[in-house]
Amino acid sequence: MTEAVLRSGLGTRAMVMAAFSYLSVLCFVPLVMARDDEFVQFHAKQGLIIWMTGVLALFALHVPVLGKWVFGLVSMAVVVFSVLGLASVLFQRAWKLPLVTWVADRL
């Protein structure tokens, strides 16, 4: 994981908004409410990609035999990336999560 340098006041509001980014559907709150903060937007975009991956994983359950395995693996990846994202916010860093940031940069 590499780290990005972003401008932010890093106040309590920015930290809470950035943390919301990795809490499932709450990723939409920072996307709408903190458009002017680069730090929050970075985390919100990553959180949105993680949430979308989890939602898409639900469709794997309709595939016979392998669907449950795919869903399980993707769900574990979603949890791991969410925890890493929350840790990044806690340490006031902008860690570029592998593959997640690559997709988020294209938004």
C-alpha positions as CSV (number, residue, x, y, z in Angstrom):
1,M,0.0,0.0,0.0
2,T,1.3,3.4,-0.9
3,E,0.2,6.6,0.8
4,A,-1.2,9.8,-0.8
5,V,-0.6,13.3,0.4
6,L,-3.9,15.2,0.6
7,R,-5.0,18.5,2.0
8,S,-7.4,18.5,4.9
9,G,-8.0,20.3,8.1
10,L,-8.1,16.8,9.7
11,G,-10.6,18.0,12.3
12,T,-13.1,15.8,14.1
13,R,-15.7,16.3,11.3
14,A,-13.3,15.2,8.6
15,M,-12.3,12.2,10.6
16,V,-15.9,11.1,11.2
17,M,-16.8,11.7,7.6
18,A,-13.8,9.7,6.4
19,A,-14.7,6.9,8.8
20,F,-18.3,6.8,7.4
21,S,-16.8,6.0,4.0
22,Y,-16.0,2.5,5.1
23,L,-19.3,1.7,6.9
24,S,-21.4,0.1,4.1
25,V,-24.0,2.4,2.6
26,L,-22.9,5.3,4.7
27,C,-20.2,5.9,2.1
28,F,-22.7,8.2,0.4
29,V,-22.8,10.7,3.3
30,P,-19.2,11.9,2.8
31,L,-19.6,11.9,-0.9
32,V,-22.4,14.4,-0.6
33,M,-21.6,16.3,2.5
34,A,-17.8,16.9,2.2
35,R,-17.1,17.7,-1.4
36,D,-14.4,20.3,-0.7
37,D,-12.2,18.1,1.5
38,E,-9.7,16.0,-0.5
39,F,-8.9,13.6,2.4
40,V,-12.6,12.8,2.9
41,Q,-13.3,12.4,-0.8
42,F,-10.3,10.1,-1.2
43,H,-11.7,7.8,1.5
44,A,-15.3,8.2,0.2
45,K,-14.4,7.0,-3.3
46,Q,-12.5,4.0,-1.9
47,G,-15.5,3.2,0.4
48,L,-17.9,3.4,-2.5
49,I,-15.9,0.9,-4.5
50,I,-15.7,-1.5,-1.5
51,W,-19.5,-1.2,-1.0
52,M,-20.2,-1.7,-4.7
53,T,-18.1,-4.8,-4.6
54,G,-20.0,-6.2,-1.7
55,V,-23.4,-5.5,-3.4
56,L,-22.2,-7.2,-6.6
57,A,-21.0,-10.2,-4.6
58,L,-24.7,-10.8,-3.7
59,F,-25.4,-11.7,-7.3
60,A,-22.8,-14.5,-7.0
61,L,-25.2,-16.3,-4.7
62,H,-27.5,-17.1,-7.7
63,V,-24.7,-19.1,-9.3
64,P,-25.1,-22.8,-8.5
65,V,-22.2,-24.5,-6.6
66,L,-19.5,-21.9,-6.9
67,G,-21.7,-18.9,-5.9
68,K,-21.4,-19.4,-2.2
69,W,-17.6,-19.7,-2.4
70,V,-17.3,-16.6,-4.5
71,F,-19.6,-14.7,-2.2
72,G,-17.6,-15.8,0.9
73,L,-14.3,-14.8,-0.6
74,V,-15.5,-11.4,-1.8
75,S,-17.2,-10.8,1.5
76,M,-14.0,-11.5,3.4
77,A,-12.1,-9.1,1.1
78,V,-14.7,-6.4,1.7
79,V,-14.3,-6.8,5.4
80,V,-10.5,-6.7,5.2
81,F,-10.5,-3.6,3.0
82,S,-13.0,-1.9,5.2
83,V,-10.9,-2.5,8.3
84,L,-7.7,-1.3,6.5
85,G,-9.6,1.8,5.4
86,L,-10.8,2.5,8.9
87,A,-7.2,2.0,10.2
88,S,-6.0,4.5,7.6
89,V,-8.5,7.1,8.8
90,L,-7.6,6.4,12.4
91,F,-3.9,7.0,11.7
92,Q,-4.9,10.1,9.6
93,R,-3.3,8.6,6.5
94,A,-4.5,8.1,2.9
95,W,-3.4,4.6,2.2
96,K,-4.0,3.5,-1.4
97,L,-5.7,0.1,-1.1
98,P,-4.6,-2.3,-3.9
99,L,-7.0,-2.5,-6.8
100,V,-9.6,-0.4,-4.9
101,T,-7.7,2.9,-5.6
102,W,-7.1,1.9,-9.2
103,V,-10.9,1.7,-9.7
104,A,-11.7,4.7,-7.5
105,D,-9.3,6.9,-9.5
106,R,-11.4,6.2,-12.6
107,L,-14.5,7.7,-11.0
